[in-house]
Amino acid sequence: MSFLKRLFGGGGSAEPSRPSKEVEHEGFLIKATPFQENGQWQTSGIITRQVDGVEKEHRFIRADRFPSQDMAADHAIVKGRQIIDQMGERLFG
């Protein structure tokens, strides 16, 4: 339940203050931001891109959980690439 509270503003920040990994893909920047939830690391990330001189961002959280921060960060990068490949420029439109 704590995850839902955080997701809808009822608890503390669901994401750390800085990304654990960053990767560029197709002109977008994917920042992995996994967070701890019930003793495991939840997949989370931010996709950014400059659009008409303004930095746009798309945040995502997935239900996937892992025993380590590195594993969750790697999975966030994979998910970020999938989102970009599926949505492309429509991600911010």
Secondary structure, DSSP 4 states (H G I P E B T S, - for coil): -HHHHHHTTSSS-SS-SS-SEEEEETTEEEEE--EEETTEEEEEEEEEEEETTEEEEEEEEEEEEESSHHHHHHHHHHHHHHHHHHHGGGGG-
